[in-house]
């Protein structure tokens, strides 16, 4: 099942939809008592997810639903509690950086305020950063609390998967000596377009993943090339802190990022960035410069 969060213009807030093909219907239209938001679905637990899946008739959605092009998509989880990110998790990315393979998952964070959806603009002030980079990643959305779980049981805690772009201000990242600020500027965590529930992705380690800047393929790999797979990452993180429903894990990016190319290939005003993952979807965002307003004296 494919789930979207979208902006409901009638109430001015977010709402939950179910997708079939290129059409969708609001979740409450499909199942009696279905939650109207992703947060409500996460709170309701697996029973409601099963009920919604049983009611999500693709024929009905295709015939009665609205086109996806007619709705403003938000990130599937519009404001996660945590965005846990994993660095240096693909061999080619480690090699291009000239780094050593990490002995365990390298964990950092992106602030939830950086999250945007498919079609939204990636914006930054060129006076603040001049080295904005792309990073295509498979994102994992937690469905039930994981605390000290084994690797064998870890995938039972996954609600689903989506595409994520770990947009990075490299000059801030490397200048700070740690990664939080450079990874967390507003709009620097696009996610979407939809959340694909875990039953449709039985093995997250067999997925082709790519990134385009305009018409140019800049990253192309497979999730089998991760040093630490999804189950290992969930288990490892859960030994230190609770992963809660709605938390997002960004599982690392393949080789081909812009900063380590010769010459570097960095994002600029008007660039369109597309992250595509087989079976998951295609996430598109356009970049825009946004100069900060000058404060009055």
VOZAKE-365623 format. One line per 10 residues: their letters; for each residue x negated, y, z negated of N, C-alpha, C. Coordinates in nm, 2 decimals, decimal comma. Each point is the difference from the previous one (the first is absolute). Layout:
<recs>
a> X:Y:Z:X:Y:Z:X:Y:Z | ...
</recs>
This chain:
<recs>
xxxxxxxxxx> -0,08:-0,12:0,00:0,08:0,12:0,00:-0,09:0,12:0,00 | 0,05:0,11:0,07:-0,07:0,12:0,01:0,08:0,11:-0,07 | -0,07:0,07:-0,09:0,07:0,10:-0,08:-0,07:0,14:0,03 | 0,08:0,10:0,01:-0,05:0,14:0,01:0,06:0,08:-0,11 | -0,08:0,10:-0,04:0,05:0,12:-0,07:0,01:0,12:0,09 | 0,11:0,07:-0,01:0,02:0,11:0,10:0,06:0,11:-0,08 | 0,00:0,12:0,06:0,06:0,12:-0,06:0,14:0,01:0,03 | 0,09:-0,01:-0,10:0,14:0,01:0,02:0,04:0,15:-0,01 | 0,03:0,05:0,12:0,03:0,15:0,00:0,13:0,03:-0,07 | 0,08:-0,09:-0,02:0,13:0,03:-0,07:-0,02:0,03:-0,15
xxxxxxxxxx> -0,10:-0,06:-0,06:-0,02:0,02:-0,14:-0,14:0,07:-0,02 | -0,08:0,01:0,10:-0,13:0,06:-0,01:-0,11:-0,08:-0,07 | 0,02:-0,13:-0,01:-0,09:-0,08:-0,06:-0,03:-0,13:0,08 | -0,07:-0,09:-0,06:-0,04:-0,12:0,07:0,11:-0,11:-0,01 | 0,00:-0,09:0,10:0,09:-0,11:0,00:-0,06:-0,12:0,06 | 0,06:-0,12:-0,01:-0,05:-0,12:0,04:0,08:-0,06:0,12 | -0,08:-0,04:0,10:0,07:-0,06:0,12:-0,06:-0,14:0,03 | 0,07:-0,07:0,08:-0,04:-0,13:0,05:-0,01:0,00:0,15 | -0,11:-0,05:0,05:-0,03:0,02:0,15:0,02:-0,13:0,07 | 0,05:0,00:0,12:0,00:-0,11:0,09:-0,03:0,06:0,14
xxxxxxxxxx> -0,11:-0,04:0,06:-0,04:0,05:0,13:-0,03:0,15:-0,02 | 0,07:0,09:0,08:-0,03:0,14:-0,01:0,13:0,07:-0,06 | 0,08:-0,07:-0,08:0,11:0,06:-0,07:0,00:-0,03:-0,14 | 0,08:0,07:-0,08:0,00:-0,02:-0,14:0,14:0,04:-0,06 | 0,03:-0,06:-0,12:0,12:0,04:-0,07:-0,04:0,02:-0,15 | 0,07:0,09:-0,07:-0,03:0,02:-0,14:0,03:-0,13:-0,08 | -0,09:-0,03:-0,10:0,01:-0,13:-0,07:0,14:-0,01:-0,06 | 0,06:0,10:-0,06:0,14:-0,02:-0,06:0,11:-0,03:0,10 | -0,03:0,02:0,12:0,10:-0,03:0,11:0,00:-0,15:0,03 | -0,11:-0,07:-0,04:-0,01:-0,14:0,03:0,04:-0,09:-0,11
xxxxxxxxxx> -0,03:0,04:-0,13:0,03:-0,09:-0,11:0,06:0,08:-0,11 | 0,11:-0,06:-0,06:0,07:0,07:-0,11:-0,10:0,01:-0,12 | 0,00:0,12:-0,05:-0,09:0,03:-0,11:-0,15:0,01:0,03 | -0,03:0,00:0,13:-0,14:0,02:0,03:-0,05:0,14:-0,04 | -0,12:0,01:-0,04:-0,06:0,13:-0,04:-0,01:0,09:0,12 | 0,00:0,13:-0,03:-0,01:0,10:0,11:-0,14:0,05:0,02 | -0,09:-0,04:-0,09:-0,14:0,04:0,02:-0,10:-0,12:-0,02 | -0,12:0,02:0,04:-0,10:-0,10:-0,02:-0,03:-0,02:-0,15 | 0,00:0,11:-0,08:-0,02:-0,01:-0,14:0,11:-0,08:-0,07 | 0,13:0,01:0,05:0,11:-0,08:-0,05:-0,02:-0,14:0,03
xxxxxxxxxx> -0,05:-0,03:0,12:-0,02:-0,14:0,04:-0,11:-0,06:-0,09 | -0,11:0,07:-0,02:-0,11:-0,05:-0,09:0,05:-0,03:-0,14 | 0,09:0,09:-0,05:0,05:-0,02:-0,13:0,10:-0,12:-0,01 | 0,07:-0,02:0,11:0,10:-0,11:0,00:-0,06:-0,14:0,00 | -0,12:-0,02:0,05:-0,06:-0,13:-0,01:0,03:-0,09:0,12 | -0,06:-0,12:0,00:0,00:-0,09:0,12:0,14:-0,04:0,04 | 0,10:-0,01:-0,10:0,13:-0,04:0,04:0,07:0,09:0,09 | -0,02:0,13:-0,02:0,06:0,10:0,09:-0,07:-0,01:0,14 | -0,13:-0,02:0,00:-0,07:-0,01:0,13:0,05:-0,12:0,08 | 0,03:-0,11:-0,07:0,05:-0,12:0,07:0,14:0,03:0,05
xxxxxxxxxx> 0,09:0,07:-0,08:0,13:0,03:0,05:0,00:0,10:0,12 | -0,09:0,09:0,00:-0,01:0,09:0,11:-0,05:-0,07:0,12 | -0,10:-0,09:-0,01:-0,05:-0,07:0,11:0,11:-0,09:0,06 | 0,08:-0,06:-0,08:0,11:-0,08:0,05:0,11:0,08:0,08 | 0,01:0,12:-0,04:0,11:0,09:0,06:-0,06:0,07:0,12 | -0,13:0,00:0,02:-0,06:0,08:0,11:0,01:-0,07:0,13 | 0,12:0,00:0,06:0,03:-0,07:0,13:-0,06:0,09:0,11 | -0,10:-0,05:0,07:-0,06:0,08:0,11:0,10:0,05:0,11 | 0,09:-0,09:0,03:0,10:0,04:0,10:0,08:0,12:-0,04 | 0,04:0,00:-0,13:0,08:0,11:-0,05:-0,08:0,13:0,00
xxxxxxxxxx> -0,12:-0,02:-0,05:-0,09:0,12:-0,01:-0,02:0,06:0,14 | -0,03:-0,08:0,10:-0,02:0,04:0,13:0,12:0,07:0,07 | 0,12:-0,05:-0,03:0,12:0,05:0,06:0,06:0,12:-0,07 | -0,01:0,00:-0,14:0,06:0,11:-0,08:-0,10:0,10:-0,04 | -0,13:-0,03:0,00:-0,10:0,08:-0,06:-0,04:0,12:0,09 | -0,08:0,09:-0,07:-0,05:0,12:0,07:-0,14:-0,03:0,05 | -0,04:0,07:0,11:-0,14:-0,02:0,05:-0,10:0,06:-0,10 | -0,11:-0,07:-0,01:-0,11:0,04:-0,09:-0,05:0,14:0,04 | 0,01:0,03:0,13:-0,05:0,13:0,04:0,08:0,12:-0,05 | 0,12:-0,03:-0,05:0,09:0,10:-0,05:-0,01:0,03:-0,15
xxxxxxxxxx> -0,10:-0,05:-0,07:-0,01:0,01:-0,14:-0,14:0,05:-0,04 | -0,01:0,08:-0,11:-0,14:0,03:-0,05:-0,04:-0,11:-0,10 | -0,10:-0,07:0,04:-0,05:-0,10:-0,08:-0,10:0,05:-0,11 | 0,02:-0,05:-0,12:-0,09:0,03:-0,11:-0,09:-0,13:-0,02 | -0,10:0,01:-0,08:-0,08:-0,12:-0,03:0,10:-0,10:-0,06 | -0,02:-0,13:0,03:0,09:-0,10:-0,06:0,02:0,01:-0,15 | -0,11:0,02:-0,07:0,01:0,04:-0,14:-0,04:0,15:-0,01 | 0,10:0,09:0,00:-0,04:0,14:0,02:-0,09:0,06:-0,11 | 0,01:-0,05:-0,12:-0,09:0,05:-0,11:-0,04:-0,12:-0,09 | -0,11:-0,07:0,05:-0,04:-0,12:-0,08:-0,05:0,04:-0,14
xxxxxxxxxx> 0,01:-0,09:-0,10:-0,06:0,03:-0,13:-0,15:0,01:0,01 | -0,06:-0,09:0,08:-0,14:0,00:0,02:-0,03:-0,04:0,15 | -0,10:0,06:0,05:-0,06:-0,04:0,13:-0,14:-0,05:-0,04 | -0,02:-0,13:0,00:-0,13:-0,06:-0,03:-0,06:-0,03:0,13 | -0,13:0,04:0,02:-0,07:-0,02:0,12:-0,12:-0,08:-0,02 | -0,04:-0,07:0,11:-0,12:-0,09:-0,01:-0,10:0,05:0,11 | -0,12:0,02:-0,04:-0,10:0,05:0,09:-0,10:-0,11:0,04 | -0,05:0,02:0,12:-0,11:-0,09:0,06:0,05:-0,15:0,00 | 0,11:-0,02:0,06:0,06:-0,14:-0,01:-0,01:-0,07:0,13 | -0,06:0,06:0,10:-0,02:-0,07:0,13:-0,15:0,01:0,03
xxxxxxxxxx> -0,06:-0,11:0,05:-0,14:-0,01:0,03:-0,05:0,11:0,09 | 0,07:0,03:0,11:-0,05:0,10:0,10:0,00:0,14:-0,06 | 0,10:0,03:-0,09:0,00:0,13:-0,06:-0,12:0,01:-0,10 | -0,03:-0,11:-0,07:-0,11:0,01:-0,09:-0,13:0,01:0,08 | -0,01:-0,07:0,11:-0,12:0,01:0,08:-0,02:0,15:0,06 | 0,11:0,06:0,05:-0,02:0,13:0,06:-0,03:0,10:-0,11 | 0,04:-0,02:-0,12:-0,03:0,09:-0,11:-0,15:-0,02:-0,05 | -0,05:-0,11:0,03:-0,14:-0,04:-0,05:0,01:-0,03:-0,15 | 0,11:-0,06:-0,04:0,02:-0,03:-0,14:-0,01:-0,15:-0,02 | 0,00:-0,04:-0,13:-0,01:-0,14:-0,03:0,15:-0,05:-0,02
xxxxxxxxxx> 0,02:-0,13:0,02:0,13:-0,06:-0,02:0,03:0,01:-0,15 | 0,11:0,05:-0,04:0,04:0,01:-0,14:0,01:-0,14:-0,06 | -0,04:-0,02:-0,12:0,01:-0,13:-0,07:0,14:-0,03:-0,04 | 0,09:0,10:-0,01:0,14:-0,01:-0,04:0,07:0,11:0,07 | 0,13:0,00:0,01:0,08:0,10:0,07:-0,04:0,14:-0,06 | -0,03:0,10:0,08:-0,04:0,13:-0,04:0,13:0,09:0,00 | 0,04:0,03:-0,12:0,13:0,06:-0,03:-0,01:0,15:-0,01 | 0,08:0,08:0,07:0,01:0,14:-0,03:0,15:0,03:0,02 | 0,03:0,13:-0,01:0,15:0,04:0,00:0,02:0,11:0,10 | 0,12:0,01:0,05:0,05:0,11:0,07:0,12:0,05:-0,07
xxxxxxxxxx> 0,01:0,14:-0,02:0,11:0,05:-0,08:0,14:-0,02:0,08 | 0,10:-0,04:-0,07:0,13:-0,02:0,07:0,05:0,13:0,07 | -0,04:0,12:-0,04:0,04:0,12:0,07:-0,06:0,01:0,14 | -0,09:-0,09:0,04:-0,05:0,00:0,14:0,08:-0,08:0,10 | 0,11:-0,06:-0,05:0,08:-0,10:0,08:0,09:0,08:0,09 | 0,00:-0,04:0,13:0,10:0,05:0,10:0,04:-0,12:0,08 | 0,10:0,02:0,09:0,06:-0,10:0,08:-0,04:0,00:0,15 | 0,05:-0,09:0,07:-0,03:-0,01:0,15:0,06:0,13:0,06 | -0,08:0,06:0,09:0,05:0,12:0,07:-0,03:0,13:-0,07 | -0,03:-0,01:-0,13:-0,04:0,13:-0,07:-0,14:0,04:0,04
xxxxxxxxxx> -0,03:0,13:-0,02:-0,13:0,05:0,04:-0,10:-0,01:-0,11 | -0,12:-0,04:0,04:-0,12:0,00:-0,09:-0,06:0,14:0,01 | 0,00:0,07:-0,12:-0,03:0,14:0,00:-0,12:0,03:-0,09 | -0,09:0,09:0,04:-0,11:0,04:-0,09:-0,05:0,14:0,04 | -0,05:0,07:-0,09:-0,07:0,13:0,02:-0,14:-0,02:0,05 | -0,03:0,04:0,12:-0,14:-0,02:0,05:-0,10:0,08:-0,08 | 0,04:0,09:-0,08:-0,10:0,07:-0,09:-0,03:-0,09:-0,12 | 0,09:-0,10:-0,03:-0,03:-0,09:-0,12:-0,08:-0,12:0,05 | 0,03:-0,06:0,11:-0,07:-0,12:0,05:-0,01:0,01:0,15 | -0,12:-0,04:0,05:-0,03:0,00:0,14:-0,03:-0,14:0,06
xxxxxxxxxx> 0,02:-0,10:-0,09:-0,03:-0,14:0,04:0,11:-0,09:-0,04 | 0,11:0,00:0,07:0,12:-0,08:-0,03:0,00:-0,12:0,09 | 0,01:-0,12:-0,06:-0,02:-0,13:0,06:0,13:-0,09:-0,02 | 0,01:-0,10:0,09:0,11:-0,09:0,00:-0,05:-0,13:-0,06 | 0,09:-0,08:-0,06:-0,03:-0,14:-0,05:0,13:-0,08:0,01 | 0,01:-0,09:0,10:0,11:-0,09:0,01:-0,01:-0,11:-0,11 | 0,12:-0,02:-0,07:0,00:-0,10:-0,11:0,13:-0,07:-0,01 | 0,00:-0,12:-0,04:0,12:-0,08:-0,04:0,03:0,04:-0,14 | 0,12:0,05:-0,02:0,05:0,03:-0,14:0,09:-0,10:-0,05 | -0,01:-0,03:-0,13:0,08:-0,10:-0,07:0,08:0,07:-0,10
xxxxxxxxxx> 0,13:-0,03:0,00:0,10:0,06:-0,10:0,03:-0,10:-0,10 | -0,02:0,03:-0,13:0,03:-0,09:-0,11:0,15:-0,01:-0,02 | 0,05:-0,12:-0,02:0,14:-0,01:-0,03:0,04:-0,04:-0,14 | -0,09:-0,06:-0,07:0,02:-0,03:-0,14:-0,13:0,01:-0,08 | 0,01:0,03:-0,12:-0,12:0,03:-0,08:-0,10:-0,11:0,00 | -0,13:0,04:0,03:-0,11:-0,10:0,00:-0,10:0,04:-0,11 | -0,02:-0,08:-0,09:-0,09:0,02:-0,11:-0,07:-0,13:-0,03 | -0,13:0,00:0,02:-0,09:-0,12:-0,02:0,06:-0,12:0,08 | 0,03:0,02:0,12:0,05:-0,11:0,09:-0,12:-0,07:0,07 | 0,02:-0,13:0,02:-0,10:-0,07:0,08:0,01:0,03:0,15
xxxxxxxxxx> -0,11:-0,03:0,07:0,00:0,02:0,14:0,11:-0,09:0,07 | 0,02:-0,12:-0,06:0,10:-0,09:0,06:0,14:0,05:-0,01 | 0,03:0,08:-0,11:0,13:0,06:-0,02:0,02:0,14:0,05 | -0,11:0,06:0,05:0,00:0,15:0,02:0,11:0,04:0,11 | 0,01:-0,08:0,11:0,09:0,05:0,10:0,14:-0,01:-0,04 | 0,03:-0,07:-0,10:0,14:-0,01:-0,05:0,05:0,14:-0,06 | -0,10:0,09:-0,02:0,03:0,13:-0,05:0,02:0,11:0,10 | -0,01:-0,04:0,13:0,00:0,09:0,11:0,14:0,02:0,05 | 0,05:0,12:0,01:0,13:0,03:0,07:-0,02:0,00:0,15 | -0,11:0,06:0,05:-0,02:0,01:0,14:-0,12:0,07:0,04
xxxxxxxxxx> -0,01:0,03:0,13:-0,12:0,06:0,06:0,04:0,12:0,09 | -0,09:0,09:0,02:0,02:0,11:0,09:-0,14:0,05:0,05 | 0,00:0,09:0,09:-0,12:0,06:0,05:-0,04:0,12:-0,08 | -0,13:0,03:-0,01:-0,04:0,11:-0,08:-0,13:0,06:0,07 | -0,01:0,13:0,00:-0,12:0,07:0,04:-0,06:0,07:-0,12 | -0,12:-0,05:-0,03:-0,07:0,06:-0,12:-0,08:0,12:0,05 | 0,07:0,10:0,03:-0,07:0,13:0,06:-0,10:0,05:-0,11 | -0,11:0,04:0,05:-0,11:0,03:-0,09:-0,08:0,13:0,04 | -0,01:0,09:-0,09:-0,08:0,12:0,02:-0,15:-0,04:-0,04 | -0,08:-0,04:0,10:-0,13:-0,05:-0,03:-0,09:0,09:-0,07
xxxxxxxxxx> 0,00:0,13:0,03:-0,09:0,09:-0,06:0,04:0,02:-0,15 | 0,13:-0,01:-0,03:0,03:0,01:-0,15:-0,03:-0,13:-0,06 | 0,03:-0,11:0,06:-0,03:-0,14:-0,06:-0,14:-0,01:-0,03 | -0,09:0,02:0,10:-0,14:-0,02:-0,03:-0,06:0,11:-0,08 | 0,05:0,12:0,01:-0,05:0,11:-0,08:0,04:-0,01:-0,15 | 0,11:-0,05:-0,03:0,05:-0,02:-0,14:-0,08:-0,11:-0,07 | -0,04:-0,10:0,08:-0,07:-0,12:-0,06:0,10:-0,10:-0,05 | 0,13:0,03:0,01:0,10:-0,10:-0,02:0,12:0,03:0,10 | 0,10:-0,08:0,01:0,08:0,00:0,12:0,14:0,06:-0,02 | 0,04:0,03:-0,13:0,14:0,03:-0,02:0,05:0,12:0,07
xxxxxxxxxx> -0,08:0,11:-0,01:0,05:0,13:0,07:0,00:-0,01:0,15 | -0,11:-0,05:0,06:-0,01:-0,01:0,14:0,10:-0,10:0,06 | 0,05:-0,09:-0,07:0,10:-0,10:0,05:0,15:0,05:-0,03 | 0,02:0,10:-0,08:0,13:0,03:-0,05:0,05:0,14:0,03 | -0,05:0,07:0,10:0,06:0,12:0,04:0,15:-0,02:0,04 | 0,08:0,09:-0,02:0,14:-0,01:0,04:0,01:-0,05:0,15 | 0,08:-0,09:0,03:0,03:-0,07:0,13:-0,11:-0,10:0,04 | -0,10:-0,03:-0,09:-0,11:-0,09:0,04:0,03:-0,14:-0,02 | 0,13:-0,04:-0,02:0,03:-0,14:-0,02:0,13:-0,04:0,08 | -0,01:0,01:0,13:0,12:-0,04:0,08:0,03:-0,15:-0,02
xxxxxxxxxx> 0,13:-0,04:-0,01:0,04:-0,14:-0,01:0,12:-0,02:0,08 | 0,02:-0,12:0,06:0,12:-0,03:0,07:-0,03:-0,08:0,13 | 0,10:0,00:0,09:0,13:0,07:-0,01:0,09:-0,07:-0,09 | -0,01:-0,14:-0,01:0,09:-0,08:-0,08:-0,07:-0,09:-0,10 | 0,07:-0,05:-0,10:-0,06:-0,10:-0,08:0,05:-0,14:0,05 | -0,09:-0,09:0,03:0,04:-0,13:0,05:-0,01:-0,09:-0,12 | 0,11:-0,07:-0,04:0,00:-0,08:-0,12:-0,09:-0,12:0,01 | -0,05:-0,05:-0,11:-0,10:-0,10:0,00:0,03:-0,13:0,06 | 0,13:-0,03:0,01:0,04:-0,13:0,06:-0,03:0,00:0,15 | -0,01:0,12:0,06:-0,03:0,01:0,15:-0,16:0,00:0,02
xxxxxxxxxx> -0,07:0,01:-0,10:-0,15:0,00:0,01:-0,05:-0,10:-0,10 | 0,01:-0,13:0,03:-0,04:-0,10:-0,09:-0,15:-0,01:-0,03 | -0,08:0,05:0,10:-0,14:0,01:-0,02:-0,05:0,13:0,04 | -0,04:0,09:-0,09:-0,04:0,14:0,03:-0,15:0,00:0,06 | -0,06:-0,12:0,00:-0,14:0,00:0,05:-0,02:-0,04:0,14 | 0,10:0,01:0,08:-0,01:-0,04:0,14:0,06:0,11:0,10 | -0,01:0,13:-0,05:0,07:0,11:0,07:-0,10:0,08:0,08 | 0,02:0,02:0,13:-0,08:0,10:0,07:0,03:0,14:-0,04 | -0,10:0,08:-0,02:0,02:0,14:-0,05:-0,09:0,09:0,09 | 0,06:0,12:0,04:-0,07:0,09:0,09:0,04:0,14:-0,03
xxxxxxxxxx> -0,09:0,09:0,04:0,03:0,14:-0,01:-0,03:0,07:0,14 | 0,08:0,09:0,04:-0,02:0,08:0,12:0,00:0,15:-0,04 | -0,09:0,07:0,06:0,00:0,15:-0,01:0,03:0,04:0,15 | 0,12:0,05:0,02:0,04:0,03:0,13:0,01:-0,14:0,08 | -0,06:-0,01:0,11:0,01:-0,12:0,08:-0,12:-0,09:-0,03 | -0,09:0,04:-0,08:-0,13:-0,07:-0,03:0,02:-0,09:-0,11 | -0,04:-0,13:0,02:0,00:-0,10:-0,11:-0,13:0,02:-0,08 | 0,01:0,03:-0,13:-0,11:0,03:-0,08:-0,03:-0,10:-0,11 | 0,10:-0,08:-0,03:-0,02:-0,12:-0,09:0,08:-0,11:0,06 | -0,06:-0,12:-0,01:0,07:-0,12:0,04:-0,06:-0,12:-0,07
xxxxxxxxxx> 0,08:-0,07:-0,08:-0,04:-0,11:-0,09:0,11:-0,09:-0,03 | -0,02:-0,09:-0,10:0,10:-0,09:-0,05:-0,02:-0,01:-0,15 | 0,11:-0,01:-0,07:-0,01:0,00:-0,15:-0,07:-0,13:-0,05 | -0,02:-0,09:0,09:-0,09:-0,12:-0,04:-0,14:0,04:-0,03 | -0,04:0,12:0,04:-0,13:0,05:-0,02:-0,02:0,07:-0,13 | 0,10:0,01:-0,08:-0,02:0,06:-0,13:-0,09:-0,08:-0,09 | -0,09:0,06:-0,08:-0,07:-0,07:-0,10:0,09:-0,06:-0,10 | 0,09:0,08:-0,05:0,10:-0,04:-0,11:0,14:0,01:0,06 | 0,07:-0,11:0,01:0,13:0,00:0,05:0,10:0,06:-0,09 | 0,13:0,01:0,04:0,10:0,06:-0,08:0,02:-0,07:-0,13
xxxxxxxxxx> 0,01:-0,13:0,00:0,02:-0,07:-0,13:-0,12:0,02:-0,10 | -0,12:0,00:0,06:-0,11:0,03:-0,09:0,00:0,14:-0,06 | 0,04:0,10:0,08:0,00:0,14:-0,04:0,11:0,01:-0,11 | 0,12:-0,05:0,02:0,10:0,01:-0,10:-0,04:-0,07:-0,13 | -0,06:-0,12:0,01:-0,04:-0,06:-0,13:-0,11:0,08:-0,07 | -0,09:0,05:0,08:-0,12:0,07:-0,06:0,06:0,13:-0,07 | 0,08:0,08:0,07:0,05:0,12:-0,06:0,08:-0,03:-0,13 | 0,08:-0,11:0,01:0,09:-0,03:-0,11:-0,07:-0,04:-0,13 | -0,13:-0,04:0,01:-0,07:-0,03:-0,12:-0,03:0,13:-0,08 | 0,00:0,11:0,07:-0,04:0,13:-0,07:0,12:0,09:-0,03
xxxxxxxxxx> 0,10:0,00:0,09:0,12:0,08:-0,02:0,12:-0,06:0,06 | 0,12:0,04:-0,04:0,12:-0,05:0,05:0,03:0,06:0,14 | 0,03:-0,09:0,09:0,06:0,04:0,13:0,15:-0,01:-0,02 | 0,07:0,12:0,03:0,14:0,01:-0,03:0,08:0,01:0,13 | 0,13:-0,03:-0,01:0,08:0,01:0,12:-0,01:0,13:0,07 | -0,03:0,00:0,13:-0,01:0,13:0,07:-0,14:0,05:0,01 | -0,10:-0,06:-0,08:-0,14:0,03:0,02:-0,04:-0,04:0,14 | -0,10:0,07:0,06:-0,05:-0,03:0,13:-0,15:-0,03:-0,01 | -0,04:-0,10:0,07:-0,15:-0,03:0,01:-0,04:0,01:0,15 | -0,10:0,09:0,02:-0,06:0,02:0,13:-0,12:-0,09:0,01
xxxxxxxxxx> 0,00:-0,10:0,09:-0,09:-0,11:-0,01:-0,14:0,02:0,07 | -0,03:0,12:0,04:-0,13:0,02:0,06:0,01:0,02:0,15 | -0,10:0,06:0,06:0,00:0,03:0,15:-0,11:-0,07:0,07 | 0,03:-0,04:0,13:-0,11:-0,06:0,08:-0,10:0,10:0,04 | -0,10:-0,05:0,07:-0,10:0,09:0,06:0,05:0,08:0,11 | -0,07:0,11:0,03:0,04:0,09:0,11:0,05:0,13:-0,05 | -0,01:0,03:-0,13:0,04:0,13:-0,05:-0,08:0,11:0,07 | 0,05:0,13:0,00:-0,06:0,10:0,08:-0,14:0,05:-0,06 | -0,01:0,01:-0,13:-0,12:0,07:-0,05:-0,13:-0,08:0,02 | 0,01:-0,13:0,03:-0,13:-0,08:0,02:-0,03:-0,02:0,14
xxxxxxxxxx> 0,08:0,06:0,09:-0,03:-0,01:0,15:-0,11:0,10:0,03 | -0,06:-0,03:0,12:-0,10:0,09:0,05:0,03:0,04:0,14 | 0,05:0,13:0,02:0,03:0,10:-0,11:0,12:-0,03:-0,07 | 0,02:0,06:-0,12:0,13:-0,02:-0,08:0,12:0,03:0,08 | 0,11:-0,07:-0,02:0,13:0,02:0,06:0,10:0,04:-0,11 | 0,02:0,13:-0,02:0,08:0,04:-0,11:0,13:0,06:0,05 | 0,10:0,01:-0,09:0,13:0,04:0,05:0,01:0,15:0,00 | 0,08:0,05:0,10:0,02:0,14:0,02:0,14:0,04:0,02 | 0,03:0,12:0,01:0,14:0,05:0,01:0,05:-0,05:0,13 | 0,12:-0,07:-0,01:0,07:-0,05:0,12:-0,02:-0,15:0,03
xxxxxxxxxx> -0,10:-0,06:-0,07:-0,03:-0,14:0,02:0,12:-0,09:-0,05 | 0,03:-0,10:0,08:0,10:-0,10:-0,05:-0,07:-0,12:-0,04 | 0,02:-0,05:-0,12:-0,06:-0,12:-0,05:0,11:-0,11:-0,02 | -0,03:-0,12:0,06:0,09:-0,11:-0,01:-0,07:-0,12:-0,06 | 0,06:-0,05:-0,11:-0,04:-0,12:-0,07:0,10:-0,11:0,04 | -0,05:-0,11:0,05:0,09:-0,11:0,05:-0,05:-0,13:-0,07 | 0,10:-0,08:-0,05:-0,03:-0,13:-0,06:0,10:-0,10:0,05 | -0,05:-0,11:0,06:0,09:-0,10:0,06:0,10:-0,05:-0,11 | 0,13:0,00:0,04:0,10:-0,05:-0,08:0,05:0,10:-0,11 | -0,07:0,11:-0,01:0,03:0,10:-0,10:0,06:0,13:0,06
xxxxxxxxxx> -0,07:0,05:0,10:0,05:0,12:0,06:-0,10:0,10:0,06 | 0,04:0,11:0,03:-0,09:0,11:0,06:0,03:0,13:-0,07 | -0,10:0,06:-0,06:0,01:0,12:-0,08:-0,06:0,11:0,08 | 0,07:0,11:0,03:-0,05:0,11:0,08:0,01:0,13:-0,07 | -0,11:0,08:0,00:0,00:0,13:-0,06:-0,08:0,09:0,08 | 0,03:0,13:0,01:-0,07:0,10:0,07:-0,07:0,09:-0,10 | -0,12:0,04:0,03:-0,08:0,09:-0,09:0,02:0,14:0,03 | 0,01:0,08:-0,11:0,01:0,15:0,02:-0,09:0,07:-0,11 | -0,06:0,11:0,05:-0,07:0,09:-0,09:0,10:0,08:-0,07 | -0,02:0,03:-0,13:0,10:0,08:-0,08:-0,09:0,08:-0,09
xxxxxxx> -0,02:0,12:0,04:-0,09:0,09:-0,08:0,08:0,05:-0,13 | -0,07:-0,01:-0,11:0,06:0,04:-0,12:0,03:0,15:0,00 | 0,11:0,03:-0,06:0,04:0,15:-0,01:-0,10:0,07:-0,09 | -0,03:0,12:0,03:-0,09:0,08:-0,08:0,07:0,06:-0,11 | -0,04:-0,03:-0,13:0,07:0,06:-0,11:-0,02:0,15:-0,01 | 0,11:0,07:-0,03:0,00:0,14:-0,01:-0,08:0,04:-0,13 | -0,06:0,12:0,00:-0,08:0,05:-0,11:0,10:0,04:-0,12
</recs>
